[in-house]
Amino acid sequence: MSSHREAPEISKDPVADSADVYAFVSPDNPDTVTLIATYVPLQEPAGGPNFYEFGDDVVYEIHVDNDGDGRADVRYEFRFKSRNAVGNTFLYNNGPIQSLDSPNWNRRQTYSVARWSKNGYQVLGDNLPCPPCNIGPLSTPNYAGLAQGAVRTIGDGIKVYAGQRADGFYVDLGSVFDLADLRPFQQLHNKYGLNLPGLNQPAPGVNALANINVHAIALQIPKSQLLRRGAKGTDVMDPSSVIGVWTTASRRAATIRPFVFPDFQNPSNTMTVSTGPNVQVSRLANPLVNEVLIPIELKDYWNRQMPYRDKQFRDRLLKPELAQLLPGLYPGVFPNLDQLNKSGKPRTDLLAILHTGLPAGVVEGFQNSGGKTEADLLRLNVAVPPAATPNNLGVVGGDFAGFPNGRRVYDDVLTIELRAIAGLTYALVDKSFTPDGAAGAITDGTSGGPGDLTARGTEQYLPNFPYLGVPHDGYSAAA
């Protein structure tokens, strides 16, 4: 999946596990950029009696590099605090929650958000409310309006939201990790000679994340606050119009669990204590990098690295394992990719897309390369306006406002990256190469198609901030 349970250790620590990162020029407010980082993946909506929340002992950050060196020039820091407002009840709520100050709501979270830049450290908001989880029609009636009340405006015209949302990512997880036995790709067996033993009949993709929620941290920020000093963000071909975005989660270096008998009169005496400096345990920028390109033994190590050190992983992009496997998994379907693999030529197309951005001249009238430092950053050229008619295949589909120019909530990133790995984008750096016909057709089949900005089984996206759909409620999901 995009970054759900992507490494052995972080899969055991869901509140610190980054799931997805999105960065795009806001379609309803194009003078701003929306940044979203999601955590606590794979939430079953019917999760009571203890519903999902952010970690009080985790520092969540969204980083922005505006000069192309793989280091943060602007950083937004989120810290959360939980409390039991009612007390003496096993329930998350003991009556309907009809407002964010409802006396019926027991387990609630607030948070602070601060900005770090070369101008110093500034607290932008404190004691901001997270909405409750979407429990069901009796506990959380009119959830959409309730959650929208948690959208707040903080310093310098920034909108912020932190709380549960429907997971915007979509993937046929069952087929992808069954050796890429993609259901709809079976439809191409006559055209490309495909004859796999796994399936007898082609079928639509099955979105494994349908009816699944995440927790989202979302910011909508004026462009001027993200760009380097003096940059206007109006010229697509100007490198200063490009920002690089990633998210991290950090924990204190040591956790102490007192070995004492429970003290019911003073429960804080038996609580764990965290100490030492913060240590990064999770990070994410471009989707599927750690999942598909980094070997298992390096995945947790990769999570602890900062982007400016990513040159150490370049060989994993220049010779991706999945590209080597595809010709064997689909015999006779990818002959040109097979020859490219055997030639030993490095996949400099993937290096450009994921580590440096696309330089000027590769795609006419577009670039999103802010510098030469190799770093896994979600690069966004803020001078590219929102598309009047979006295509969820992004740049591959001729829509420069989508992935890998940033990432919108509905972009079909799995299909885009599958096609790139299958060789579709290699022709950008080697004009003599002809991609296999199947490279432009491979998909897991969970998207509604290039002009359909919905995903099969995924909650409808919103036209405005925070854009991710209303989370699925536990009552309906369990029906």
Secondary structure, 3 states (H helix, E strand, C coil): CCCCCCCCCHHHCHHHCEEEEEEEECCCCCCEEEEEEEEEEEECCCCCCCCCCCCCCEEEEEEEECCCCCCCCEEEEEEEEEEECCCCCCCCECCCCCCCCCCCECEEEEEEEEEEECCEEEEEEEEEECCCCCCCCCCCCCHHHHHHCCCEEEHHHEEEEEEEEECCCCCCHHHHCCCCCCCHHHHHHHHHCCCCCCCCCCCCCCCCCCCCEEEEEEEEEEHHHCCCCCCCCCCCCCHHHEEEEEEEEEEEEEEECCCCCCCCCCHHHHCCEEEEEEEEEEEECCCCHHHHHCCHHHHHHHHHCCHHHHHHHHHHHHCCHHHHHHHHHCCCCCHHHHHHHHHCCCCHHHHHHHHHCCCCCCECCECCCCCCCCCCCEEEECCCCCCCCCCCCHHHHCCCCCCCCCECCCCCHHHHHHHHHCCCCHHHCCCCCCCCHHHHCCCCCCECCCCCCCECCCCCCCCCCCCCCCCCCHHHHCC
